[in-house]
Amino acid sequence: MARVPVKVELLEWAYNRSMKQEYLHDRFNKLSDWLKGELQPTLKQLEDFANATSTPLGYFFLEQPPSEELPIPHYRTVEVGAREQPSPDLIETLHMMQRRQDFMKEYFERYVGESLSFVGAYKGTSVRELADKINQILEIRPGWAKGYRTYQEALNYLIDQCESKRIMVMINGIVGSNTRRVLDVEEFRGFVLVDDMAPLIFINGADAKSAQIFTLIHEIAHIVMGSSAIVEASPLNRVDEDTEKLCNSAAAELLCPQDAFRSAWQTHYGDGEVYSTLANNFKVSPIVVGRRALDLKIITKEEFFEFYNKYIDEIQSISTASNPGGNFYNNTRIRLGNLFSRVVIYETKSGDLQYTDAFNLTGLKRSTFDKYMTFMEERGV
């Protein structure tokens, strides 16, 4: 049986960048021998390994592993023993969003010409001022969250406000349309590509809806400050970066304004369900409520961690991630965003964008793209 003389360091590189190493060992029973250089794979095995690790086959014939550096900072808390190298899922998703942003930037430069003055406009360090600036830009109604029954409705409202200001928002829990490649929330909750013509926010759709709302506002704070980033957007402020802490605190202030939060806490503290009640009122997670109460010195650290540990224990067996089920074309609309979809459809129908380019930008095939155009037109989007 013919073997492929692939270098061990290339196999190790592909193995280390994979998010599913246990699965690799289960699927390739001689993998340990490959990684030790004691045995080489056959061409068929190498092809399967390339597919399993989301690695282009040609990479295994290079002299040395390619350098895959992220083009923007990646802020996250790396636990002991956790992988630090970005996954191919994150890298591919990021590059996909960059291609879409480049297309939209060219479109706005051609037809609009005017840059967005709020991008990078805030240079201070005040949490309240940054939150007020975001509120001013998005024109969010006071007490807006109570007007929506579900977190999804609240998220839709915020996305509409963003897109009305030319901020693209795309939400997806998988790589493109590949349901086998689920994005890992532990690696990133979202990222933002800052640009004064076409800023783009990507939110990990595998995350809970309440967390997606917090991530969205966190990423808008990055746009206002002018800093692209891949972040975990955690209300716990675990990342030791001043910009991240400021964005987290501003998101908490915008979603749970201090005066309204204090008033609501006093009203509901005695009902025994203050965390869940305020979470629903402000459309945030109970963790955000707890952290906000701690930051405002309403509760002590001991009280916070007592609540936090109990809450984590309760949800460990419950999946809060979004369900990708439902209408395929509506899911596609969420993944692409209304703003991006409208421009791609308009440019395609006008003949300024070739169909093949539209397929590459959206990840849709010809028949599916045509049906998606019809779906969007029927919705009046």
C-alpha positions in Angstrom: 0.0 0.0 0.0 1.5 3.3 -1.2 2.3 5.8 1.6 2.6 9.6 1.3 5.9 11.1 2.5 4.2 13.9 4.5 6.3 15.8 7.1 5.5 15.1 10.7 5.4 18.9 11.5 2.6 19.4 8.9 0.5 16.6 10.4 1.1 18.0 13.9 0.2 21.5 12.7 -3.1 20.3 11.3 -3.8 18.2 14.4 -3.1 21.1 16.8 -5.3 23.5 14.9 -8.3 21.1 15.1 -11.0 21.6 17.6 -11.9 17.9 17.7 -8.7 16.0 18.6 -10.4 13.2 20.4 -12.6 12.6 17.3 -9.4 12.4 15.2 -7.9 9.7 17.3 -11.2 7.7 17.2 -11.4 8.0 13.4 -7.7 7.4 12.5 -6.4 4.6 14.7 -2.9 5.0 13.5 -2.8 8.8 14.1 -0.4 8.5 17.0 2.0 6.6 14.8 1.7 9.4 12.1 2.4 12.1 14.7 5.5 10.2 15.9 6.8 9.7 12.4 6.7 5.9 12.8 4.1 5.5 10.0 2.9 7.6 7.1 -0.7 7.8 5.8 -1.9 6.6 2.5 -3.2 9.3 0.0 -6.8 8.3 0.9 -6.1 8.6 4.6 -4.4 11.9 4.1 -7.4 13.2 2.1 -9.7 12.1 4.9 -7.5 13.7 7.5 -7.4 16.9 5.6 -11.2 17.0 5.4 -11.5 16.1 9.1 -9.2 18.9 10.1 -10.6 21.5 7.6 -7.1 21.7 6.1 -6.5 22.2 2.3 -4.9 19.0 1.0 -2.1 21.0 -0.6 -0.9 22.3 2.7 0.5 18.8 3.5 3.0 19.1 0.7 4.5 22.4 1.8 8.1 22.6 3.2 6.8 23.9 6.5 3.4 24.8 8.1 1.9 28.0 6.9 1.6 30.9 9.3 -2.1 31.6 10.2 -2.0 34.8 12.2 -5.3 36.6 12.9 -5.6 40.0 11.3 -7.2 41.5 14.4 -6.6 41.1 18.2 -8.2 38.1 19.8 -9.2 38.9 23.4 -10.1 35.8 25.4 -9.4 34.1 28.7 -7.3 31.0 28.0 -7.7 28.3 30.7 -4.8 26.2 31.7 -4.3 23.4 29.2 -6.6 25.0 26.6 -5.5 25.6 23.0 -4.3 29.1 22.1 -4.0 28.6 18.3 -7.1 29.9 16.5 -9.3 27.2 15.0 -9.8 26.8 11.3 -13.5 27.5 11.9 -12.7 30.9 13.3 -10.1 31.7 10.6 -12.4 30.7 7.8 -15.4 32.6 9.3 -13.2 35.7 9.7 -11.9 35.6 6.2 -15.5 35.1 4.9 -16.6 38.2 6.7 -13.7 40.2 5.4 -14.7 39.3 1.8 -18.2 40.5 2.5 -17.0 43.7 4.1 -14.7 44.4 1.2 -17.7 44.1 -1.2 -19.9 46.3 0.9 -17.1 48.9 1.3 -16.7 49.1 -2.4 -20.5 49.5 -2.9 -20.8 52.3 -0.3 -17.8 54.1 -1.7 -19.3 54.0 -5.2 -22.9 54.9 -4.4 -22.7 56.8 -1.0 -19.2 58.2 -0.7 -19.8 59.5 2.8 -18.0 57.7 5.7 -19.6 57.1 9.1 -18.6 59.9 11.5 -19.2 57.8 14.6 -16.6 55.1 13.8 -13.7 55.7 16.2 -15.3 58.9 17.4 -15.0 58.2 21.1 -11.5 58.6 22.6 -12.4 58.8 26.3 -12.5 56.3 29.2 -15.9 57.1 30.8 -18.4 54.1 30.9 -21.4 56.4 31.0 -20.2 58.6 28.2 -19.5 55.6 25.9 -22.9 54.1 26.7 -24.6 57.4 26.0 -22.7 57.7 22.7 -23.9 54.3 21.6 -27.5 55.2 22.7 -27.3 58.4 20.7 -26.0 56.6 17.5 -28.6 53.8 17.6 -31.4 56.0 18.9 -32.6 53.3 21.3 -35.8 54.1 23.1 -35.8 54.5 26.9 -37.1 51.3 28.5 -37.1 49.6 25.1 -36.5 46.1 26.4 -39.8 45.8 28.3 -41.6 46.3 25.0 -40.4 42.9 23.7 -41.8 39.6 24.8 -38.8 37.5 23.8 -35.0 37.9 23.6 -35.2 37.2 19.9 -37.6 40.1 19.4 -35.3 42.4 21.4 -32.3 41.2 19.4 -34.1 41.9 16.1 -34.9 45.4 17.3 -31.2 46.2 18.1 -30.1 44.7 14.8 -32.6 46.8 12.9 -31.2 49.9 14.7 -27.7 48.9 13.7 -28.5 48.3 10.0 -30.3 51.6 9.8 -27.0 53.2 10.7 -25.1 51.1 8.1 -23.6 48.6 10.6 -23.8 45.1 9.2 -24.8 42.4 11.6 -24.4 38.7 10.8 -25.3 35.8 13.1 -24.2 32.2 12.5 -23.5 29.3 14.7 -21.7 27.2 12.0 -19.1 27.8 9.4 -21.0 29.1 6.3 -23.7 26.5 5.8 -21.8 23.5 7.1 -23.8 22.1 9.9 -21.0 19.8 10.9 -18.7 22.7 11.8 -20.3 24.3 14.8 -18.6 27.4 16.1 -17.2 27.1 19.6 -18.6 29.6 22.0 -15.6 29.0 24.3 -13.3 30.2 21.6 -15.2 33.4 20.7 -18.7 34.9 21.1 -18.2 37.3 18.2 -16.0 39.8 16.5 -16.1 43.2 14.9 -14.4 44.4 11.8 -14.2 48.2 12.2 -14.3 50.3 9.0 -15.7 53.9 8.5 -17.6 52.8 5.4 -18.8 49.4 6.2 -18.4 48.2 9.8 -19.3 44.5 10.3 -20.3 42.7 13.5 -20.4 38.9 13.5 -22.1 37.1 16.4 -21.7 33.4 17.2 -25.2 32.1 16.8 -24.3 29.0 18.9 -24.5 31.3 21.9 -27.6 32.0 24.0 -29.8 34.8 22.8 -29.3 36.9 25.9 -25.5 36.6 25.4 -25.9 37.6 21.7 -27.5 40.8 22.8 -24.7 41.6 25.2 -22.1 40.7 22.5 -23.8 43.0 20.0 -23.6 46.0 22.2 -20.1 45.2 23.2 -19.1 45.1 19.6 -20.8 48.4 18.8 -18.7 49.9 21.6 -15.6 48.7 19.7 -16.9 50.4 16.6 -17.3 53.7 18.4 -13.8 53.4 19.9 -12.4 52.3 16.5 -10.9 49.0 17.5 -11.5 45.7 15.6 -11.4 42.6 17.9 -12.4 39.0 18.4 -13.7 38.8 21.9 -15.4 36.6 24.5 -17.7 39.6 25.5 -18.2 38.2 29.0 -19.9 40.4 31.6 -17.4 38.9 34.1 -14.6 41.1 32.6 -12.1 38.2 32.8 -9.9 39.6 30.0 -7.2 41.9 31.4 -7.5 44.6 28.7 -8.6 48.1 29.3 -10.5 48.4 26.1 -12.4 45.1 26.8 -13.3 46.2 30.3 -14.6 49.5 29.0 -16.7 47.9 26.3 -18.1 45.3 28.7 -19.0 48.0 31.3 -20.5 50.2 28.6 -22.6 47.3 27.3 -23.8 46.6 30.9 -24.6 50.3 31.4 -26.6 50.6 28.2 -28.6 47.4 28.7 -29.1 47.9 32.4 -29.0 51.7 33.1 -27.9 52.4 36.6 -31.0 54.4 37.8 -33.5 52.0 36.2 -31.6 49.0 37.4 -31.5 50.2 41.0 -35.2 51.0 41.0 -36.1 47.6 39.5 -33.8 45.8 42.0 -35.5 47.5 44.9 -38.9 46.6 43.5 -38.2 42.9 42.9 -35.6 42.0 45.4 -38.2 40.6 47.8 -39.9 38.3 45.3 -37.1 35.7 45.4 -36.6 35.8 41.6 -34.8 39.1 41.2 -32.1 37.8 38.9 -34.5 36.1 36.4 -37.1 38.9 36.7 -34.5 41.7 35.9 -32.9 39.5 33.2 -36.3 39.4 31.4 -37.0 43.1 32.0 -33.7 44.2 30.6 -33.3 41.3 28.1 -29.9 40.2 29.4 -28.7 37.1 31.1 -29.0 36.6 34.9 -25.2 36.7 34.9 -25.3 40.3 33.6 -27.8 41.1 36.3 -25.6 39.7 39.0 -22.5 41.4 37.7 -24.3 44.7 37.4 -25.5 44.4 41.0 -22.0 43.7 42.1 -20.5 46.6 40.2 -23.1 49.0 41.6 -22.3 47.6 45.1 -25.9 46.4 45.6 -24.5 43.0 46.5 -21.2 41.8 47.9 -18.7 39.5 46.1 -19.8 36.7 48.3 -23.4 37.1 47.4 -22.5 37.4 43.7 -20.5 34.1 43.7 -23.2 32.4 45.7 -25.7 33.3 43.0 -23.2 32.6 40.2 -22.3 29.1 41.3 -25.9 28.2 41.9 -26.9 29.5 38.5 -24.1 27.7 36.7 -25.1 24.4 38.4 -28.7 24.9 37.3 -27.9 25.5 33.6 -25.1 22.9 33.1 -27.6 20.3 32.0 -29.7 22.8 29.9 -28.8 23.8 26.4 -29.4 27.6 26.0 -27.9 27.8 22.6 -30.0 28.9 19.7 -31.7 26.2 17.7 -30.8 26.4 14.0 -34.1 24.8 13.0 -36.9 26.6 11.1 -37.2 28.1 7.7 -33.9 27.7 5.7 -34.3 31.0 3.9 -35.1 32.9 7.1 -32.0 31.4 8.7 -30.0 32.5 5.7 -31.4 36.0 6.2 -30.1 36.0 9.8 -26.8 34.6 8.7 -26.3 37.2 6.0 -28.2 40.1 7.5 -30.8 42.3 5.8 -28.4 45.0 4.8 -25.9 42.8 3.1 -28.6 40.7 1.4 -30.4 43.8 0.0 -27.1 45.0 -1.6 -26.1 41.7 -3.0 -29.6 41.1 -4.5 -29.7 44.6 -6.0 -26.3 44.4 -7.5 -27.0 41.0 -9.0 -30.3 42.0 -10.5 -28.8 45.2 -11.9 -26.0 43.2 -13.6 -23.2 44.9 -11.7 -22.5 41.7 -9.8 -22.0 38.4 -11.5 -24.0 35.4 -10.3 -20.9 33.4 -9.6 -19.6 36.2 -7.4 -23.0 36.4 -5.6 -22.8 32.7 -4.9 -19.3 33.0 -3.5 -20.3 35.9 -1.3 -23.4 34.3 0.1 -22.3 30.7 0.1 -25.5 29.8 -1.8 -25.9 27.7 -5.0 -27.7 29.1 -8.1 -31.1 27.5 -7.4 -31.0 28.3 -3.7 -29.9 31.9 -4.4 -32.8 32.5 -6.8 -35.2 31.2 -4.2 -33.6 33.4 -1.5 -34.0 36.5 -3.7 -37.7 35.6 -4.1 -38.0 35.1 -0.4 -36.5 38.4 0.4 -38.6 40.2 -2.2 -41.8 38.7 -0.8 -40.8 39.9 2.7 -40.2 43.4 1.3 -36.7 43.4 2.6 
